[in-house]
């Protein structure tokens, strides 16, 4: 897992995405804070979605506030997230399943974006 974490800093977003998937495969929850920090810096949609998926698979509840901001489509000042990244955040929130994680899913049912609405419905099991 330590070697794989180095891949999160690779210049190629495909390598960063593969590293995130690998870390979720290891199932080591101690990598959660590193994944969260990397997610907050990630600019590539593919890599961000892989980080979100990894955090969801690890059921990393500490990532919920970051995931909520991404699911809502805004993170930081005026930074918008692509619908694919928002969908990944919604899937991860649904997997984590705490009350705090599920609340924004209800909100996402009313999104203007079809993919986001459908992901929220699937995550809520409706």
Secondary structure, 3 states (H helix, E strand, C coil): CHHHHHHHHCCCHHHHHHHHHHHHHHCCHHHHHHHHHHHHHCCCHHHHHHHHHHHHHCCCHHHHHHHHHHHCCECCCCCECCHHHHHHHHHHHHHHCCHHHHHHHHHHCCCCCHHHHHHHHHHHCC
